[in-house]
Amino acid sequence: MAVIAIFNQKGGVGKTTTSLNLAAALASLERRPLAIDLDPQAHLTLSLGVKAEKGSETVAAFYRGEQPLSGLVRELPDGVRLIPGHMELSKIDALYGKSTSIASRLREGLHESLAWEDNPILIDCCPMLGVLSLNAIFAADRVLIPVSADYLSMQGVERLDGALTVLEKALKRPIERRVVVTRFDSRRKFSHHVYGQLKERYGAALCATRITENVSLAESPSHGKNVFEFAPHSQGAKDYFALTAELLEKGFIQ
């Protein structure tokens, strides 16, 4: 069971876009990925064309103790399997934030009901380091960090890297991570500057593949489609397939 959290504390960096299209690319390679939408905004769920109106049909029901994770999995036409998110997840911090065991809830749930999984599990996290994101990080083997090619994102990933280093001490194990640059515009010198700065700091942990700023990536979720369905010949589709191939080749996705 390989579990990857896709996380950044900063919004607008392509976190859900990466979750959506990485899952779709893996599905096209017959890897049968399971995507868990752990964001109260449930944007990954909507982007996959799923309307989860009842909290009882989503990962919120798992946190309420009503359903095991295996009972919430939906098989989608594109080969992706989804555990939907729901706005009720926004209550988790208030309800369980003081519990000493809540950070391990998702990891325990995965081992209880999905331990037989040989296929990758991708967790789309909410853009803040709270109870839900801690659940994802505690459950994950690895963390993929999307960073848009701008100054504020570059500063944000440094803070996140420091937070993960602190969490490694609590977990008593290393957290392998990769950084992927998104919204890259080859016409802008600053995009190249950001990539160069990240390369200098993170070395081999920075993905060689860069996700180009592409209108198809922005439009496809509104149609409930991944970029491969919406615009299979677009630069966005090419970039996300290349990223998937790179992560597979490097053993980040096993």
C-alpha positions as CSV (number, residue, x, y, z in Angstrom):
1,M,0.0,0.0,0.0
2,A,1.8,3.2,-1.3
3,V,0.1,6.3,0.1
4,I,1.0,9.8,-1.2
5,A,-0.2,13.0,0.3
6,I,-0.4,15.9,-2.2
7,F,-0.1,19.0,0.0
8,N,0.9,22.6,0.2
9,Q,-0.2,25.1,2.8
10,K,-0.6,27.8,0.1
11,G,-3.7,27.7,-2.1
12,G,-3.8,28.2,-5.9
13,V,-0.6,26.2,-6.6
14,G,-2.3,23.4,-8.5
15,K,-2.7,20.9,-5.7
16,T,-6.1,19.5,-6.7
17,T,-5.2,19.8,-10.4
18,T,-2.2,17.6,-9.7
19,S,-4.2,15.1,-7.7
20,L,-6.8,14.9,-10.5
21,N,-4.5,14.4,-13.4
22,L,-1.9,12.3,-11.6
23,A,-4.8,9.9,-10.7
24,A,-6.1,9.9,-14.2
25,A,-2.7,9.2,-15.7
26,L,-2.2,6.3,-13.3
27,A,-5.6,5.0,-14.3
28,S,-4.7,5.1,-18.0
29,L,-1.7,2.9,-17.1
30,E,-4.1,0.4,-15.4
31,R,-2.7,1.2,-11.9
32,R,-6.2,1.6,-10.4
33,P,-5.4,4.6,-8.2
34,L,-7.6,5.4,-5.2
35,A,-8.0,9.2,-4.7
36,I,-9.1,10.4,-1.2
37,D,-10.6,13.9,-1.2
38,L,-9.6,15.3,2.3
39,D,-10.4,18.9,1.5
40,P,-13.7,20.3,2.9
41,Q,-14.1,22.3,-0.4
42,A,-14.3,18.9,-2.1
43,H,-12.9,20.3,-5.3
44,L,-11.3,17.0,-6.4
45,T,-14.7,15.3,-6.0
46,L,-16.3,18.0,-8.2
47,S,-13.5,17.9,-10.7
48,L,-14.1,14.1,-11.1
49,G,-17.8,14.9,-12.0
50,V,-19.1,13.5,-8.7
51,K,-21.8,15.3,-6.7
52,A,-21.6,14.0,-3.1
53,E,-24.5,15.8,-1.5
54,K,-24.8,13.5,1.5
55,G,-22.1,13.4,4.0
56,S,-22.9,9.8,4.7
57,E,-21.5,8.9,1.3
58,T,-18.1,10.6,1.8
59,V,-15.0,10.5,3.9
60,A,-16.8,12.6,6.5
61,A,-18.8,9.4,7.4
62,F,-15.5,7.7,8.2
63,Y,-14.5,10.3,10.7
64,R,-17.9,10.1,12.3
65,G,-17.4,6.4,12.8
66,E,-20.3,5.4,10.5
67,Q,-18.4,3.7,7.6
68,P,-15.0,2.0,7.0
69,L,-13.0,3.6,4.2
70,S,-13.6,0.6,1.9
71,G,-17.4,1.2,2.1
72,L,-17.0,4.7,0.7
73,V,-15.0,3.9,-2.5
74,R,-16.6,4.8,-5.8
75,E,-15.5,3.3,-9.1
76,L,-15.5,6.0,-11.8
77,P,-15.7,5.5,-15.6
78,D,-12.1,6.8,-16.2
79,G,-10.7,4.0,-13.9
80,V,-10.0,6.2,-10.9
81,R,-11.5,5.1,-7.6
82,L,-12.6,7.9,-5.3
83,I,-13.5,8.4,-1.7
84,P,-15.4,11.8,-2.0
85,G,-14.9,14.8,0.2
86,H,-17.6,16.9,1.8
87,M,-18.1,20.3,3.5
88,E,-18.7,18.5,6.8
89,L,-15.0,17.9,7.0
90,S,-14.7,21.5,8.0
91,K,-16.0,20.4,11.5
92,I,-13.3,17.9,12.1
93,D,-10.9,20.4,13.7
94,A,-13.5,21.7,16.1
95,L,-14.9,18.3,17.0
96,Y,-11.7,16.2,17.4
97,G,-8.8,18.7,17.4
98,K,-8.1,18.1,21.1
99,S,-8.0,14.3,20.7
100,T,-4.5,12.9,21.1
101,S,-5.3,10.0,18.7
102,I,-7.0,11.9,15.9
103,A,-3.8,12.5,13.9
104,S,-3.5,8.7,13.3
105,R,-7.2,8.2,12.4
106,L,-6.7,8.0,8.7
107,R,-3.6,5.7,8.9
108,E,-5.5,3.3,11.1
109,G,-8.5,3.4,8.8
110,L,-6.4,2.6,5.8
111,H,-4.7,-0.3,7.5
112,E,-8.0,-1.7,8.8
113,S,-9.9,-1.7,5.6
114,L,-7.5,-1.2,2.6
115,A,-4.3,-2.9,3.8
116,W,-4.7,-5.3,0.8
117,E,-4.2,-2.4,-1.7
118,D,-1.3,-2.8,-4.1
119,N,-2.3,0.2,-6.1
120,P,-1.3,3.8,-5.2
121,I,-3.5,5.9,-2.9
122,L,-3.4,9.7,-3.4
123,I,-4.7,12.1,-0.8
124,D,-5.7,15.6,-1.9
125,C,-5.2,17.7,1.3
126,C,-6.7,21.0,2.3
127,P,-4.4,24.0,2.1
128,M,-3.6,24.4,5.8
129,L,-1.7,22.4,8.4
130,G,-4.6,21.3,10.6
131,V,-6.0,18.0,11.7
132,L,-7.0,16.8,8.2
133,S,-3.6,17.5,6.7
134,L,-1.8,15.9,9.7
135,N,-4.0,12.8,9.1
136,A,-2.8,12.7,5.5
137,I,0.9,13.2,6.4
138,F,0.7,10.6,9.2
139,A,-0.9,8.1,6.8
140,A,1.4,8.8,3.9
141,D,4.6,7.2,2.8
142,R,5.5,10.2,0.8
143,V,4.5,13.8,0.2
144,L,4.2,15.5,-3.2
145,I,4.4,19.3,-3.0
146,P,3.1,21.4,-5.9
147,V,4.7,24.8,-6.0
148,S,3.5,27.5,-8.5
149,A,6.3,29.5,-10.2
150,D,6.0,32.6,-8.1
151,Y,7.8,34.2,-5.1
152,L,5.2,33.6,-2.4
153,S,4.9,29.9,-3.3
154,M,8.7,29.5,-3.2
155,Q,8.6,31.0,0.4
156,G,5.7,28.7,1.3
157,V,7.5,25.5,0.4
158,E,10.4,26.4,2.6
159,R,8.1,26.7,5.6
160,L,6.3,23.5,4.7
161,D,9.7,21.7,4.3
162,G,10.6,22.9,7.8
163,A,7.2,21.7,9.2
164,L,7.7,18.2,7.6
165,T,11.2,18.0,9.2
166,V,9.6,18.7,12.6
167,L,6.9,16.0,12.0
168,E,9.6,13.5,11.1
169,K,10.8,13.6,14.7
170,A,7.3,13.0,16.0
171,L,6.8,10.1,13.5
172,K,10.3,8.7,14.1
173,R,10.7,8.1,10.4
174,P,11.7,10.2,7.4
175,I,9.1,11.7,5.1
176,E,10.2,11.4,1.5
177,R,9.0,14.3,-0.6
178,R,9.2,15.7,-4.1
179,V,8.6,19.2,-5.2
180,V,6.9,19.8,-8.6
181,V,6.7,23.3,-10.2
182,T,3.3,24.2,-11.6
183,R,1.9,27.1,-13.5
184,F,5.3,27.4,-15.2
185,D,5.5,30.1,-18.0
186,S,8.7,29.7,-20.1
187,R,8.3,33.2,-21.4
188,R,8.8,34.7,-17.9
189,K,12.3,35.0,-16.6
190,F,11.0,34.7,-13.0
191,S,9.6,31.2,-13.7
192,H,13.1,30.1,-14.6
193,H,14.5,31.9,-11.6
194,V,12.0,30.1,-9.2
195,Y,12.9,26.7,-10.8
196,G,16.6,27.4,-10.5
197,Q,16.3,28.5,-6.8
198,L,14.3,25.3,-6.0
199,K,16.8,23.2,-7.9
200,E,19.6,24.6,-5.8
201,R,17.8,24.0,-2.5
202,Y,16.1,20.6,-3.1
203,G,18.3,19.0,-5.8
204,A,17.1,15.5,-6.7
205,A,13.9,16.1,-4.7
206,L,12.7,18.6,-7.3
207,C,10.9,17.0,-10.3
208,A,12.5,17.6,-13.6
209,T,9.0,17.8,-15.2
210,R,7.5,21.3,-15.0
211,I,3.7,21.8,-15.4
212,T,3.2,24.6,-17.9
213,E,0.5,27.2,-17.4
214,N,-2.2,25.9,-19.6
215,V,-5.9,26.9,-20.1
216,S,-7.0,23.3,-20.5
217,L,-5.9,22.5,-17.0
218,A,-8.0,25.4,-15.7
219,E,-11.1,24.5,-17.8
220,S,-11.3,20.7,-17.5
221,P,-12.6,20.6,-13.9
222,S,-15.6,22.7,-14.8
223,H,-16.6,19.9,-17.2
224,G,-16.1,17.2,-14.6
225,K,-13.2,15.8,-16.6
226,N,-9.5,15.3,-16.2
227,V,-7.2,17.0,-18.8
228,F,-6.7,13.8,-20.7
229,E,-10.4,13.5,-21.4
230,F,-10.9,17.2,-22.0
231,A,-7.9,18.1,-24.1
232,P,-5.7,15.0,-24.7
233,H,-3.3,16.8,-27.0
234,S,-2.8,19.8,-24.8
235,Q,0.5,20.8,-23.2
236,G,-1.2,20.2,-19.8
237,A,-1.9,16.5,-20.7
238,K,1.6,16.0,-22.0
239,D,3.1,17.5,-18.8
240,Y,1.0,15.5,-16.4
241,F,1.7,12.3,-18.2
242,A,5.4,13.1,-18.2
243,L,5.2,13.8,-14.4
244,T,3.5,10.5,-13.8
245,A,6.2,8.7,-15.8
246,E,9.0,10.5,-13.9
247,L,7.5,9.6,-10.5
248,L,7.1,6.0,-11.5
249,E,10.6,5.8,-12.9
250,K,12.1,7.3,-9.8
251,G,10.2,4.9,-7.5
252,F,8.3,7.7,-5.8
253,I,5.1,5.9,-6.9
254,Q,5.5,2.2,-6.4
